[in-house]
């Protein structure tokens, strides 16, 4: 594996578990097993590494959601698969935690990358809501954009509440409640 990849993979893990603001380039170098010259050759500034990590984590999350939805017969089933992405809420969301990191929010490029990931995920969910309406598996009365935004907020909120309470059951209750609302129950 090349040094650039080692640096990115280490930063993805460290930023996710420790935070962007509280992880130094020196910690990333040590974890990746690379020297200062190699680190700064690939990433002259920590913000450049941060942008790459946020973009990759966003792509990884969206790819995982698409994979979970792939091949499911109805739009409702695909939305249920998305709600299931909070199945390990205690582990935290690989991009959601960045929304609480002051260092991410203070840098326009980092904030923009984070926003782009959530926008793309919201757009995906909106299209799946439309598919679910077309196949009759959810009510045609739902507003697709608002429903997608609500589902995204439920999942991200499920991560927050589960981590705050230390109970996965908090996330499970939130996502089950959202699914019941989709079903009109």
C-alpha positions in Angstrom: 0.0 0.0 0.0 1.4 3.4 -0.8 2.0 6.1 1.8 -0.8 8.3 0.7 -3.3 5.5 1.2 -1.8 4.6 4.6 -2.2 8.2 5.7 -5.8 8.5 4.5 -6.8 5.2 6.1 -5.2 6.1 9.4 -6.8 9.5 9.3 -10.2 8.0 8.5 -10.0 5.8 11.6 -8.5 8.5 13.9 -10.8 11.3 12.8 -13.9 9.1 13.2 -13.0 7.8 16.7 -11.1 10.8 18.1 -12.3 13.7 16.0 -10.7 15.9 13.4 -9.9 18.8 15.7 -8.2 16.6 18.4 -6.1 14.5 16.1 -2.8 15.9 15.1 -0.8 15.2 11.9 1.8 13.7 14.2 -0.7 11.1 15.5 -1.7 10.3 11.9 1.9 9.9 10.9 2.6 7.5 13.8 -0.5 5.5 13.2 0.2 5.2 9.4 3.9 4.5 10.0 5.1 7.3 7.7 7.5 10.1 8.2 6.9 13.8 8.2 8.3 14.3 4.7 5.9 11.7 3.2 2.9 13.1 5.1 3.5 16.7 4.0 4.3 15.6 0.5 0.8 14.2 0.1 -1.0 16.6 2.3 0.7 20.0 2.7 -2.1 21.1 5.2 -4.2 19.1 7.6 -7.3 20.6 6.0 -6.4 18.9 2.7 -6.3 15.5 4.5 -9.5 16.4 6.3 -11.3 17.1 3.0 -10.2 13.8 1.5 -11.3 11.9 4.6 -14.7 13.6 4.7 -15.2 13.0 1.0 -14.2 9.3 1.3 -16.3 8.7 4.4 -19.3 10.2 2.7 -18.7 8.1 -0.4 -18.3 5.0 1.8 -21.5 5.7 3.6 -23.5 6.3 0.4 -22.0 3.2 -1.2 -23.0 1.1 1.9 -26.5 2.5 1.8 -26.8 1.7 -1.9 -25.4 -1.8 -1.3 -27.9 -2.4 1.5 -30.8 -1.3 -0.8 -29.6 -3.2 -3.8 -32.0 -5.9 -5.1 -34.7 -5.2 -2.6 -38.2 -5.5 -4.2 -39.9 -2.4 -3.1 -39.0 1.2 -2.3 -40.4 0.8 1.2 -37.9 -2.2 1.7 -35.1 0.1 0.4 -36.1 2.8 2.9 -36.2 0.2 5.7 -32.7 -0.9 4.7 -31.6 2.7 5.1 -33.2 2.9 8.5 -31.3 -0.3 9.4 -28.1 1.6 8.8 -28.4 2.7 12.5 -28.1 -1.0 13.5 -24.8 -0.2 15.2 -25.5 3.3 16.4 -23.2 2.9 19.4 -20.3 2.8 16.9 -21.2 6.2 15.5 -21.9 7.5 12.1 -18.8 7.8 9.9 -19.7 11.3 8.7 -22.3 12.5 11.2 -19.8 13.0 14.0 -18.0 15.6 11.8 -21.0 17.9 12.1 -20.1 18.4 15.8 -16.4 19.0 15.2 -15.5 22.7 15.5 -12.5 22.3 13.3 -14.6 20.9 10.5 -17.2 23.6 10.8 -14.6 26.4 10.9 -13.1 25.4 7.5 -15.4 26.2 4.5 -13.9 23.4 2.3 -14.4 20.8 5.0 -18.0 22.0 5.8 -18.8 22.0 2.1 -17.6 18.4 1.7 -19.6 17.3 4.7 -22.7 19.1 3.4 -22.2 17.5 0.0 -22.3 14.0 1.5 -25.5 14.7 3.3 -27.1 16.4 0.3 -26.2 13.4 -1.9 -27.6 11.0 0.7 -30.8 13.1 1.0 -31.2 13.1 -2.8 -30.8 9.3 -2.9 -33.5 8.9 -0.2 -35.8 11.3 -2.0 -35.5 9.2 -5.2 -36.3 6.0 -3.2 -39.3 7.6 -1.6 -40.5 8.4 -5.1 -39.9 4.8 -6.2 -41.8 3.6 -3.2 -44.7 5.8 -4.1 -44.6 4.6 -7.7 -44.6 0.9 -6.6 -47.4 1.6 -4.1 -45.3 0.5 -1.0 -45.7 4.0 0.7 -48.4 6.6 0.6 -48.6 8.8 -2.5 -49.5 11.6 0.0 -46.0 11.8 1.4 -43.8 14.7 0.2 -40.7 13.0 -1.1 -38.2 15.7 -0.1 -39.6 16.2 3.4 -39.9 12.5 4.0 -36.3 12.0 2.9 -35.1 14.8 5.2 -37.1 13.3 8.1 -35.6 9.8 7.5 -32.1 11.2 7.4 -32.7 13.1 10.6 -34.1 10.0 12.3 -31.1 7.9 11.5 -28.6 10.6 12.4 -30.6 11.4 15.6 -30.6 7.7 16.4 -26.8 7.6 16.4 -26.7 10.6 18.7 -29.3 9.4 21.2 -27.9 5.8 21.3 -24.4 7.1 22.0 -25.7 9.6 24.6 -27.7 6.9 26.4 -25.3 4.0 25.8 -28.3 2.0 24.5 -28.7 0.6 21.0 -32.4 0.2 21.9 -32.8 4.0 21.7 -31.8 3.9 18.0 -33.9 0.8 17.3 -37.0 2.5 18.7 -36.4 5.6 16.6 -36.0 3.8 13.4 -38.9 1.4 14.1 -41.1 4.5 14.8 -40.0 6.0 11.4 -40.9 2.8 9.7 -44.3 2.7 11.4 -44.9 6.2 10.2 -44.1 5.2 6.6 -46.6 2.4 7.0 -49.2 4.8 8.3 -49.4 3.0 11.6 
